[in-house]
């Protein structure tokens, strides 16, 4: 097996942030609290480190002693922060990407001007990227992954059958938690576009988030009706002022 994680998709090598360059590689609640305090934003809404680690251990308890595959459908596609040995285009059945995560905590939006991000929701199918973590690095890399994805309530971890070419693997991914304040499955198109255009935070703009997804999909020739509709609507909204 090649040691090049981009062997299957060399075009991705310059489009995925290197782990050591990622903002999330050393992310912590302390780092987050400092950022939010400096910006005058609310703190204390997150999981404790103990709660987060307990969730991680529970999720991984069903994983066998082998490499771990992680399915990425949002910002993990260009900034996973983890060290992976292989990256592959992939598809999941029974789950779809939906823009239903209303960011109010400062990442890409605030309560006064919410941002918008994607969550994986039940129904349909979705395309994205698979990252393979070496079994000997699972403890370290999933700790980083959980600190990135499980700051506060938004998702729950699941293992889902994921297709890459003719091969199917059981991959870890993160699905919308309908009990979380951030998940709003009934957002109108007008609300989605408003949040995309106006949402900004310490991670960047919500518009930038959508553009990054659209860029990755254009590279692969992936057609995603929701991404295209939001992308076109956002561009029209920005042009009209």
C-alpha positions in Angstrom: 0.0 0.0 0.0 1.3 3.5 -0.9 2.2 5.9 1.9 0.6 8.8 0.0 -2.8 9.6 1.6 -3.8 11.4 -1.7 -2.9 8.5 -3.9 -6.5 8.1 -5.1 -7.2 11.8 -5.4 -3.9 13.7 -5.9 -5.9 16.9 -6.7 -6.9 17.1 -3.1 -3.4 17.4 -1.7 -3.4 21.2 -2.0 -7.0 21.6 -1.0 -7.0 19.9 2.4 -5.3 21.8 5.3 -2.3 20.0 6.7 -2.9 18.7 10.3 -0.1 20.8 11.8 -1.5 23.9 10.1 -5.1 23.4 11.3 -6.6 25.7 13.8 -8.3 22.6 15.4 -5.1 20.5 15.9 -4.6 21.9 19.4 -8.1 23.2 19.9 -9.4 23.1 23.5 -12.1 24.6 25.7 -9.5 26.9 27.2 -8.6 28.2 23.7 -12.3 28.6 22.9 -13.1 30.4 26.1 -10.3 32.9 25.5 -11.6 33.6 22.0 -15.2 34.1 23.0 -14.3 36.2 26.0 -12.2 38.5 23.9 -15.1 38.9 21.5 -17.6 39.5 24.3 -19.6 36.4 23.5 -21.3 33.9 26.0 -19.2 31.1 27.4 -19.9 27.9 29.4 -22.4 26.3 27.0 -20.1 23.5 26.0 -19.5 19.9 27.1 -16.9 19.4 29.8 -13.8 17.4 28.8 -15.0 14.6 30.9 -18.4 14.5 29.2 -16.8 14.7 25.7 -14.3 11.9 26.4 -17.1 9.6 27.8 -19.1 10.1 24.6 -16.0 9.3 22.5 -15.2 6.1 24.5 -18.8 5.0 24.2 -18.9 5.6 20.5 -15.7 3.7 19.8 -16.6 0.8 22.1 -18.2 -1.0 19.1 -15.1 -0.4 16.8 -12.9 -3.4 16.3 -9.1 -3.4 16.4 -8.5 -2.1 12.9 -8.1 1.2 11.1 -11.0 3.7 11.5 -12.8 5.3 8.6 -14.4 8.7 9.1 -17.0 10.1 6.7 -16.7 13.8 6.1 -19.5 15.9 4.6 -18.8 19.5 5.7 -15.7 21.4 6.8 -14.0 18.1 7.7 -13.6 17.7 3.9 -11.1 20.5 3.7 -9.8 20.9 7.3 -10.1 17.5 9.2 -7.2 18.4 11.6 -6.5 14.6 11.9 -3.7 12.6 10.5 -5.0 10.2 8.0 -3.4 7.5 5.8 -5.9 7.5 3.0 -8.6 9.8 1.6 -11.4 8.6 -0.7 -14.5 10.0 -2.3 -17.5 8.2 -0.8 -21.3 7.9 -0.5 -23.6 7.0 2.3 -27.2 5.7 1.8 -30.0 6.7 4.2 -28.4 10.0 5.2 -28.2 13.3 3.4 -26.4 16.7 3.9 -28.8 19.4 5.1 -28.1 23.0 6.0 -29.9 22.9 9.3 -27.2 23.8 11.8 -27.8 27.4 13.0 -24.5 28.6 14.4 -25.1 31.1 17.2 -22.1 30.6 19.4 -19.5 32.6 17.5 -17.9 30.1 15.1 -19.6 31.3 11.9 -22.4 33.3 13.4 -23.9 34.7 16.7 -27.3 35.0 18.2 -27.7 38.4 16.8 -26.6 37.3 13.3 -26.7 33.5 13.0 -24.5 31.5 10.7 -25.4 28.3 8.8 -23.6 25.0 8.5 -24.4 21.5 7.3 -25.4 18.5 9.4 -26.0 14.9 8.2 -29.7 14.0 8.5 -31.6 10.8 7.9 -33.1 10.2 4.5 -31.8 10.2 1.0 -28.1 9.8 0.3 -25.0 12.0 0.6 -21.5 12.2 -1.0 -18.4 13.3 0.7 -14.9 12.1 1.7 -13.6 9.2 3.7 -10.5 9.5 5.8 -8.7 6.4 7.1 -7.0 6.6 10.6 -4.4 4.1 11.4 -5.5 1.8 14.2 -2.4 2.8 16.3 -3.4 6.5 16.1 -7.1 6.2 16.8 -6.8 7.3 20.5 -4.9 10.5 19.7 -6.7 11.4 16.4 -10.3 10.8 17.7 -9.5 12.9 20.8 -8.7 15.7 18.3 -11.8 14.9 16.2 -14.1 15.0 19.3 -12.7 18.3 20.5 -13.4 19.7 17.0 -16.9 18.3 16.5 -18.3 17.9 20.0 -17.7 21.3 21.5 -21.3 21.4 22.5 -24.6 19.6 21.6 -25.2 19.4 17.8 -24.5 15.9 16.7 -24.4 12.3 17.8 -21.8 9.8 16.5 -22.9 6.8 14.4 -21.2 4.1 12.3 -22.8 3.8 8.8 -22.2 1.6 5.8 -20.2 3.9 3.4 -19.4 3.1 -0.2 -16.1 4.0 -1.9 -16.1 2.6 -5.4 -17.0 -1.1 -5.2 -16.0 -1.4 -1.5 -18.3 -0.8 1.5 -16.8 0.1 4.9 -18.4 0.9 8.3 -17.5 4.5 8.8 -17.8 6.9 11.8 -19.8 10.0 11.0 -21.8 12.7 12.9 -25.5 13.0 12.5 -27.8 15.9 13.5 -29.1 15.7 17.1 -32.7 17.1 17.0 -32.6 17.8 20.7 -29.8 20.3 20.3 -30.6 24.0 20.2 -28.4 24.5 17.1 -30.3 22.0 14.9 -33.3 23.6 13.2 -34.7 21.2 10.5 -37.5 23.5 9.4 -35.4 26.5 8.3 -36.9 28.3 5.3 -34.8 29.0 2.2 -35.0 32.7 3.0 -33.6 32.1 6.5 -30.9 29.8 5.2 -29.8 32.5 2.7 -29.9 35.2 5.3 -27.7 33.2 7.6 -25.2 32.3 4.8 -24.9 36.0 3.7 -24.6 37.6 7.2 -23.1 34.9 9.4 -19.5 35.6 10.5 -17.3 34.4 13.3 -13.9 33.4 14.5 -13.9 30.4 12.0 -14.8 32.6 9.1 -17.9 33.4 7.1 -20.8 31.1 6.5 -20.6 32.1 2.9 -17.0 30.9 2.8 -18.1 27.6 4.3 -20.6 27.0 1.5 -18.1 28.0 -1.2 -15.6 25.5 0.2 -18.1 22.7 -0.1 -19.1 23.8 -3.6 -15.4 23.9 -4.6 -14.8 20.3 -3.4 -17.9 19.1 -5.3 -17.0 20.9 -8.5 -13.6 19.2 -8.3 -15.2 15.8 -8.1 -18.1 16.5 -10.5 -20.5 15.8 -7.6 -24.0 17.2 -8.1 -25.8 18.2 -4.9 -29.1 20.0 -5.5 -29.2 21.6 -2.1 -25.6 22.9 -2.3 -26.2 24.3 -5.8 -29.5 26.0 -4.9 -28.0 27.6 -1.8 -24.8 28.6 -3.7 -26.7 30.2 -6.5 -29.2 31.9 -4.2 -26.4 33.3 -2.0 -24.6 34.7 -5.0 -27.7 36.4 -6.3 -28.4 37.8 -2.8 -24.9 39.2 -2.5 -25.0 40.8 -6.0 -28.3 42.4 -5.3 -26.9 44.0 -2.1 
